[in-house]
Amino acid sequence: MSSTRKKKKTIIFLLIVIVVGLFAGLIYTNSRQRTVLSERDKAKADKEYYLSKMKECSGYANTTNYVVNTANLTNCGGSLAVNRLYVAPLSNIYNNYCRDGFGSAVYGCAYKYSKTVYVCKPGTSVYDKKYAYSTRYYIYYRTFSYSCSEAQARNTIRHELLHLVYADLSSAERANVNAKLSSYRYLYSSQLAVYPSNERDEELFVRVGADGRYVDDIELIELYSKVSAVYTPQKRSYYNGLAEEADNDIDKYTSMSNKYTAISATSTASMAFTASALVYVIAKRSTKTNKKKMRKKSIWDLPIAKVKSLAK
């Protein structure tokens, strides 16, 4: 075999290797680009989710009830109040809806099974009288009276609506919430002491949220924002930060995808050029081989006498 033929075979082999390598690289590049685009789509979905969460329960109550509108409720809290809240004179709250015995000042209550909340009407009051003892000449009574102010009504609205939020939690969710609020228990120890032990966790949850205490936990923030607008800025800030991170990821994956597109285009062009060169070399080699074969064939087709004369 001549050195020229060896060189041509080597060139053909190298061109084939280059084409195969470029093809394999193109497949890998396209695969990576699909992965990057999938991650970008996920980041886009995450951003939309974070933006929706940022808007969820982030508005303010806008009802026909002045006290509800000024109770610093979110739009979700306002909707809950419209559907579940009944405002009644304090005498009805004390004597009928939420009675807790003589001497107990009560401004409202929540019926968790019917999901109904009763709150006192600002400006109303109650007076109660109870027999104490009597002498020969006098009968002595104990009296008890108090009034409902706008501030008390507003706080009671937040308080009682949060009871409904807690009632909607599963047992596992309640256990999680109770654990997160354990550090606040000492702040309300005296207030919780008057409640049965099985009601203290719920009361702690309600009091922390109704008072608008700072909580550094998004799950608690989301629960409290179903009623109280105090937590709206925290919630917006938290999800806005996540949306910005997702936006950065979108830009990053878009940039990576563009790079893979450029690499893919370069690989495709290189592969096309190399494949063309390979076809050209193979075609040229085949043409020379066919010419040699034709030449041999034409010699053997001549008469023997002619071949001998050519040999001379």
C-alpha positions as CSV (number, residue, x, y, z in Angstrom):
1,M,0.0,0.0,0.0
2,S,1.4,3.4,-1.0
3,S,2.0,6.1,1.5
4,T,-0.5,8.3,-0.4
5,R,-3.2,5.8,0.1
6,K,-2.3,5.4,3.8
7,K,-2.4,9.1,4.2
8,K,-5.9,9.3,2.6
9,K,-7.2,6.5,4.9
10,T,-5.8,8.3,7.9
11,I,-7.5,11.5,6.8
12,I,-10.8,9.7,6.3
13,F,-10.5,8.1,9.7
14,L,-9.7,11.4,11.4
15,L,-12.6,13.1,9.7
16,I,-15.0,10.3,10.7
17,V,-13.7,10.6,14.3
18,I,-14.3,14.4,14.2
19,V,-17.8,14.0,12.8
20,V,-18.7,11.4,15.5
21,G,-17.2,13.5,18.2
22,L,-19.0,16.6,17.1
23,F,-22.3,14.7,16.8
24,A,-21.8,13.2,20.3
25,G,-21.0,16.7,21.6
26,L,-24.1,18.1,19.9
27,I,-26.3,15.5,21.6
28,Y,-24.7,16.3,25.0
29,T,-25.1,20.1,24.4
30,N,-28.7,19.7,23.5
31,S,-29.4,17.5,26.5
32,R,-27.8,20.0,28.8
33,Q,-29.7,22.8,27.2
34,R,-33.0,20.9,27.8
35,T,-32.0,20.5,31.4
36,V,-31.2,24.2,31.7
37,L,-34.5,25.2,30.1
38,S,-36.3,22.9,32.4
39,E,-34.7,24.6,35.4
40,R,-35.5,28.0,33.9
41,D,-39.2,26.9,33.6
42,K,-39.2,25.8,37.2
43,A,-37.7,29.1,38.3
44,K,-40.4,31.0,36.3
45,A,-43.1,28.9,38.0
46,D,-41.5,29.5,41.4
47,K,-41.4,33.3,40.7
48,E,-45.1,33.3,39.8
49,Y,-45.9,31.3,42.9
50,Y,-43.9,33.7,45.1
51,L,-45.6,36.7,43.6
52,S,-49.0,35.1,44.1
53,K,-48.1,34.3,47.7
54,M,-46.9,37.9,48.2
55,K,-50.3,39.2,47.1
56,E,-52.3,36.6,49.0
57,C,-54.0,38.1,52.1
58,S,-51.9,41.3,51.7
59,G,-54.7,43.8,51.1
60,Y,-56.8,45.5,53.7
61,A,-60.3,44.9,54.9
62,N,-62.9,46.9,52.9
63,T,-66.4,46.1,54.2
64,T,-69.5,48.1,55.2
65,N,-68.6,47.8,58.9
66,Y,-66.5,50.7,60.2
67,V,-65.1,48.8,63.2
68,V,-64.1,45.9,61.0
69,N,-62.4,48.2,58.5
70,T,-60.4,49.9,61.3
71,A,-59.5,46.6,63.1
72,N,-56.3,46.4,61.0
73,L,-57.4,43.3,59.2
74,T,-56.1,42.0,55.9
75,N,-58.6,41.5,53.0
76,C,-58.8,37.9,54.0
77,G,-59.6,38.8,57.6
78,G,-62.2,41.2,56.2
79,S,-63.8,38.5,54.1
80,L,-63.8,36.2,57.1
81,A,-65.5,38.9,59.2
82,V,-68.2,39.5,56.6
83,N,-69.1,35.9,56.5
84,R,-68.7,34.9,60.2
85,L,-68.8,38.0,62.4
86,Y,-71.9,39.2,64.3
87,V,-71.7,42.5,66.2
88,A,-74.1,42.7,69.1
89,P,-74.7,44.9,72.1
90,L,-72.5,44.0,75.1
91,S,-75.5,43.0,77.2
92,N,-76.3,40.3,74.6
93,I,-72.7,39.2,74.4
94,Y,-72.6,39.0,78.2
95,N,-76.0,37.4,78.9
96,N,-76.7,35.3,75.8
97,Y,-74.0,34.6,73.3
98,C,-70.8,34.4,75.3
99,R,-71.8,34.2,79.0
100,D,-69.0,33.0,81.2
101,G,-70.6,33.6,84.7
102,F,-71.1,36.5,86.9
103,G,-68.0,38.8,87.2
104,S,-66.4,37.8,84.0
105,A,-65.9,40.6,81.5
106,V,-66.3,39.2,78.0
107,Y,-66.3,41.2,74.8
108,G,-66.8,38.4,72.3
109,C,-66.5,34.7,71.6
110,A,-66.0,32.2,68.8
111,Y,-68.1,29.1,68.1
112,K,-65.6,26.9,66.3
113,Y,-68.1,24.2,65.2
114,S,-70.4,26.7,63.5
115,K,-67.5,29.0,62.7
116,T,-69.4,32.0,64.1
117,V,-67.9,34.9,65.9
118,Y,-69.7,37.4,68.2
119,V,-68.2,40.7,69.2
120,C,-69.5,43.6,71.3
121,K,-70.8,46.8,69.7
122,P,-68.6,49.8,70.7
123,G,-70.4,52.2,73.0
124,T,-72.6,49.6,74.6
125,S,-72.3,48.5,78.2
126,V,-73.7,45.8,80.6
127,Y,-74.8,45.9,84.2
128,D,-75.3,42.7,86.3
129,K,-76.5,42.3,89.8
130,K,-76.2,39.2,92.0
131,Y,-77.6,38.4,95.4
132,A,-74.9,38.4,98.1
133,Y,-76.6,38.1,101.4
134,S,-79.4,39.7,103.5
135,T,-80.0,40.9,107.0
136,R,-83.2,41.6,108.9
137,Y,-83.4,45.0,107.2
138,Y,-81.4,44.9,104.0
139,I,-80.6,42.7,101.0
140,Y,-77.1,43.1,99.7
141,Y,-76.1,42.5,96.1
142,R,-72.9,42.4,94.2
143,T,-72.9,44.4,91.1
144,F,-70.7,44.2,88.0
145,S,-70.6,46.5,85.0
146,Y,-68.3,47.4,82.1
147,S,-68.4,48.9,78.6
148,C,-67.2,48.0,75.1
149,S,-64.9,50.6,73.5
150,E,-63.8,50.7,69.9
151,A,-60.3,49.5,70.8
152,Q,-61.7,46.5,72.7
153,A,-64.0,45.6,69.9
154,R,-61.2,45.8,67.3
155,N,-58.8,43.6,69.4
156,T,-61.7,41.2,70.1
157,I,-62.4,40.9,66.3
158,R,-58.8,39.9,65.6
159,H,-58.7,37.6,68.6
160,E,-61.9,35.7,67.8
161,L,-61.3,35.4,64.1
162,L,-57.9,33.8,64.9
163,H,-59.7,31.1,66.8
164,L,-61.4,30.2,63.5
165,V,-58.0,30.0,61.8
166,Y,-56.6,27.7,64.5
167,A,-59.7,25.6,64.3
168,D,-59.0,24.9,60.6
169,L,-55.6,23.5,61.4
170,S,-54.9,19.7,61.4
171,S,-53.5,18.1,64.5
172,A,-50.1,17.9,62.9
173,E,-50.2,21.6,62.0
174,R,-51.3,22.5,65.5
175,A,-48.4,20.6,67.0
176,N,-46.0,22.4,64.7
177,V,-47.5,25.8,65.5
178,N,-47.5,25.1,69.2
179,A,-43.8,24.2,69.2
180,K,-42.9,27.4,67.3
181,L,-44.8,29.5,69.8
182,S,-43.4,27.9,72.9
183,S,-40.9,30.7,73.5
184,Y,-43.8,33.2,73.8
185,R,-45.5,31.3,76.6
186,Y,-43.8,33.1,79.5
187,L,-45.2,36.4,78.2
188,Y,-48.8,35.2,78.6
189,S,-48.3,32.8,81.6
190,S,-50.7,34.7,83.9
191,Q,-53.4,35.1,81.2
192,L,-53.1,31.4,80.2
193,A,-53.4,30.2,83.8
194,V,-57.1,30.8,83.9
195,Y,-57.7,28.5,80.9
196,P,-57.9,24.7,81.1
197,S,-54.6,23.1,80.1
198,N,-56.0,21.7,76.8
199,E,-57.0,25.2,75.7
200,R,-53.8,27.1,76.5
201,D,-51.9,26.3,73.2
202,E,-54.8,27.7,71.1
203,E,-55.1,30.7,73.4
204,L,-51.4,31.4,73.1
205,F,-51.6,31.3,69.3
206,V,-54.6,33.7,69.3
207,R,-53.1,36.2,71.7
208,V,-49.7,36.4,70.0
209,G,-51.4,37.1,66.6
210,A,-54.1,39.4,68.0
211,D,-51.4,41.5,69.8
212,G,-49.4,41.7,66.6
213,R,-46.2,40.4,68.2
214,Y,-43.2,39.9,65.9
215,V,-42.7,36.3,64.7
216,D,-39.8,35.3,62.6
217,D,-41.4,32.3,60.8
218,I,-43.2,32.4,57.5
219,E,-45.7,29.7,58.4
220,L,-46.8,31.7,61.4
221,I,-46.8,34.9,59.4
222,E,-49.0,33.3,56.8
223,L,-51.5,32.0,59.4
224,Y,-51.7,35.4,61.2
225,S,-52.0,37.3,57.9
226,K,-55.2,35.5,57.3
227,V,-56.6,37.9,59.8
228,S,-54.1,40.6,61.0
229,A,-52.5,43.2,58.6
230,V,-49.6,43.7,61.1
231,Y,-47.8,40.8,59.3
232,T,-48.4,42.0,55.8
233,P,-45.0,43.9,55.4
234,Q,-43.1,40.8,56.7
235,K,-44.9,38.5,54.3
236,R,-44.4,40.8,51.3
237,S,-40.7,41.2,52.1
238,Y,-40.2,37.4,52.5
239,Y,-41.8,36.4,49.2
240,N,-40.4,39.4,47.3
241,G,-36.9,38.2,48.3
242,L,-37.7,34.7,47.0
243,A,-39.1,36.2,43.8
244,E,-35.9,38.2,43.2
245,E,-33.8,35.0,43.8
246,A,-36.0,33.2,41.2
247,D,-35.6,36.1,38.8
248,N,-31.8,35.9,39.2
249,D,-32.1,32.1,38.4
250,I,-34.1,32.8,35.3
251,D,-31.4,35.2,34.1
252,K,-28.7,32.7,34.9
253,Y,-30.4,29.8,33.1
254,T,-31.3,32.1,30.1
255,S,-27.6,33.0,29.8
256,M,-26.6,29.4,30.0
257,S,-29.2,28.4,27.4
258,N,-27.9,31.1,25.0
259,K,-24.3,29.8,25.4
260,Y,-25.5,26.2,24.7
261,T,-27.3,27.6,21.6
262,A,-24.1,29.2,20.4
263,I,-22.1,26.0,21.0
264,S,-24.8,23.9,19.3
265,A,-24.7,26.2,16.2
266,T,-20.9,26.1,16.1
267,S,-20.9,22.3,16.5
268,T,-23.6,21.9,13.8
269,A,-21.6,24.1,11.4
270,S,-18.3,22.3,12.1
271,M,-20.0,18.9,11.7
272,A,-21.5,20.0,8.4
273,F,-18.2,21.3,7.2
274,T,-16.3,18.2,8.3
275,A,-18.9,15.8,6.9
276,S,-18.7,17.7,3.6
277,A,-14.9,17.3,3.6
278,L,-15.3,13.6,4.4
279,V,-17.7,13.1,1.5
280,Y,-15.3,15.0,-0.8
281,V,-12.3,12.9,0.2
282,I,-14.2,9.6,0.0
283,A,-15.7,10.6,-3.4
284,K,-12.3,11.7,-4.7
285,R,-10.7,8.4,-3.5
286,S,-13.5,6.4,-5.1
287,T,-13.1,8.2,-8.4
288,K,-9.3,7.4,-8.5
289,T,-10.0,3.8,-7.6
290,N,-12.6,3.5,-10.3
291,K,-10.3,5.0,-12.9
292,K,-7.6,2.5,-12.0
293,K,-10.1,-0.4,-12.3
294,M,-11.3,0.9,-15.6
295,R,-7.7,1.2,-16.9
296,K,-7.0,-2.4,-15.9
297,K,-10.1,-3.6,-17.5
298,S,-9.4,-1.8,-20.8
299,I,-6.0,-3.5,-21.0
300,W,-7.4,-7.0,-20.5
301,D,-10.1,-6.4,-23.1
302,L,-7.4,-5.9,-25.8
303,P,-6.4,-8.7,-28.2
304,I,-3.5,-10.8,-27.0
305,A,-1.4,-9.8,-30.0
306,K,-2.0,-6.1,-29.2
307,V,-1.1,-6.6,-25.6
308,K,2.2,-8.3,-26.6
309,S,3.0,-5.5,-29.0
310,L,2.3,-3.0,-26.2
311,A,4.6,-5.1,-24.0
312,K,7.4,-4.8,-26.5
